[in-house]
Amino acid sequence: MVVSVPRDESDSRTALTPEAVKKLCAFEGIDLAVESGVSPHWSDDEYREAGASVEKNRKTLLEKADVILRINPTEEKEIASLKKGALHISLLDPYNNRKLVEAYGAAGIDALSLEMIPRTTLAQKMDVLSSQASLAGYVAVIKAAERLDKIFPMMMTPAGTLTPAKVFIIG
């Protein structure tokens, strides 16, 4: 089975880290391929060392894939490049991307929307909503700290006390 991870032009996240590639490649019968430059955080060589092949041609990567792992869905114009019967796993946002979901169906592609996996203890390792929401919360706090002209923590110094900033994060 060929598992492919294409690069996402609009997102710096990637579906698999080299560490995860190493774990998947340990299973017999799994050939893992990533698109060259799949991640700004890890090099192609790190993916090779973990056991993945690195494909420079995106169309070839998609055509040979039995399973496609992504953060965001494959664009509608690329669906024709996917092998009929392939499994596409990503954040699909099916309620807002109905046309795209229908295009997957028309092309004979099975699509699994990660955000639709129930948030239960049995599926906890696949819960992308909690992890991404938690990260978004941290980012919101950092961005708020960057824009404020006050410091976040209370500081007591010999020069005096600086009162902490008050911030309200929604979401």
C-alpha positions in Angstrom: 0.0 0.0 0.0 1.4 3.4 -1.0 0.8 6.2 1.5 1.5 9.7 0.1 1.9 13.0 1.8 1.7 16.0 -0.6 3.0 19.5 0.3 0.4 22.0 1.3 1.1 25.4 -0.2 -1.2 27.3 2.1 -0.2 25.7 5.4 3.1 25.2 7.2 1.8 22.1 9.0 2.3 18.6 7.6 0.4 15.4 8.1 3.4 13.3 9.1 6.7 14.1 10.9 9.8 12.0 10.2 9.2 10.3 13.5 5.7 9.2 12.4 7.0 8.1 9.1 9.5 5.8 10.8 6.7 4.2 12.8 4.5 3.7 9.7 7.3 2.3 7.7 7.9 -0.3 10.3 4.7 -2.0 9.2 5.2 -4.5 6.4 3.6 -3.6 3.1 3.5 0.2 3.6 5.5 2.3 1.2 5.5 5.9 2.2 6.2 8.8 -0.2 6.3 12.5 0.6 6.5 15.4 -1.8 9.8 17.2 -1.9 9.6 20.2 0.5 6.6 18.7 2.3 7.5 20.5 5.5 9.3 23.8 6.3 10.3 22.2 9.6 12.0 19.0 8.4 14.3 18.4 5.4 13.8 15.9 2.6 16.8 14.0 4.0 15.2 13.6 7.4 12.1 12.0 5.7 14.4 9.7 3.6 16.3 8.6 6.8 12.9 7.8 8.4 12.1 5.5 5.5 10.0 7.6 3.1 10.8 8.1 -0.6 10.8 11.8 -1.7 8.9 12.6 -4.9 9.6 15.8 -6.8 6.6 15.3 -9.2 3.4 16.0 -7.3 1.2 14.5 -10.0 3.2 11.2 -9.8 2.9 11.3 -6.0 -0.9 11.6 -6.2 -1.4 9.1 -9.0 0.4 6.2 -7.2 -1.2 6.8 -3.8 -3.6 4.3 -2.2 -3.9 6.6 0.8 -3.4 10.4 0.8 -2.6 12.1 4.1 -3.0 15.9 4.3 -3.9 18.7 6.7 -6.2 20.5 4.1 -8.1 18.8 1.4 -6.8 18.2 -2.1 -8.0 20.9 -4.4 -10.8 20.1 -6.8 -8.5 20.5 -9.9 -6.2 17.8 -8.5 -8.9 15.2 -7.7 -8.6 13.8 -11.3 -5.0 12.9 -10.5 -6.0 10.6 -7.6 -6.3 6.9 -8.1 -9.9 5.6 -8.1 -10.6 3.8 -4.8 -7.9 5.8 -3.0 -8.5 6.9 0.6 -8.1 10.7 1.3 -7.6 11.7 4.9 -7.6 15.4 5.9 -9.6 18.2 7.4 -12.4 18.4 4.8 -14.9 20.8 6.4 -17.7 18.8 4.7 -20.5 21.2 5.7 -18.8 24.1 4.0 -17.1 22.2 1.2 -20.1 20.2 -0.1 -19.0 20.6 -3.8 -15.6 19.3 -3.0 -16.9 16.3 -1.1 -19.2 15.5 -4.0 -16.2 15.7 -6.4 -14.4 13.1 -4.3 -17.4 10.8 -4.5 -17.8 11.3 -8.3 -14.1 10.4 -8.8 -14.5 7.2 -6.7 -12.3 8.5 -3.9 -13.1 7.6 -0.3 -12.7 10.7 2.0 -12.3 10.7 5.7 -12.8 14.1 7.4 -10.6 14.2 10.5 -12.7 16.8 12.3 -15.8 14.5 12.0 -14.2 11.7 14.1 -16.1 11.6 17.4 -14.2 13.0 20.4 -14.2 9.9 22.5 -11.6 8.2 24.6 -11.4 5.4 22.0 -10.6 7.9 19.2 -8.5 10.2 21.4 -5.3 9.8 19.4 -7.2 10.9 16.2 -8.8 14.0 17.9 -7.5 16.9 15.8 -10.0 19.4 17.1 -8.7 19.5 20.7 -5.1 19.7 19.7 -5.6 22.4 17.1 -7.9 24.4 19.3 -5.3 24.2 22.1 -2.6 25.5 19.8 -4.9 28.2 18.5 -5.4 29.3 22.1 -1.6 29.6 22.7 -1.2 31.6 19.4 -4.0 33.9 20.5 -2.3 34.7 23.8 1.1 35.2 22.1 -0.5 37.6 19.5 -2.3 39.5 22.3 1.0 39.9 24.2 2.7 41.2 21.0 0.0 43.9 20.5 -0.3 45.1 24.1 1.7 47.9 25.4 1.7 46.3 28.8 3.4 43.2 30.2 1.5 40.0 30.9 2.8 38.9 34.3 2.8 40.9 37.5 6.3 42.0 38.3 7.6 43.2 41.6 11.0 44.8 41.2 13.1 47.2 43.3 11.9 50.0 41.1 8.2 49.2 41.8 5.4 46.8 40.9 4.0 46.4 37.4 0.4 45.3 37.4 -0.4 42.4 35.0 -2.3 42.9 31.8 -5.9 41.8 31.6 -6.8 39.8 28.5 -10.0 38.1 27.4 -9.5 35.5 24.7 -12.7 34.3 23.0 -12.8 30.9 21.3 
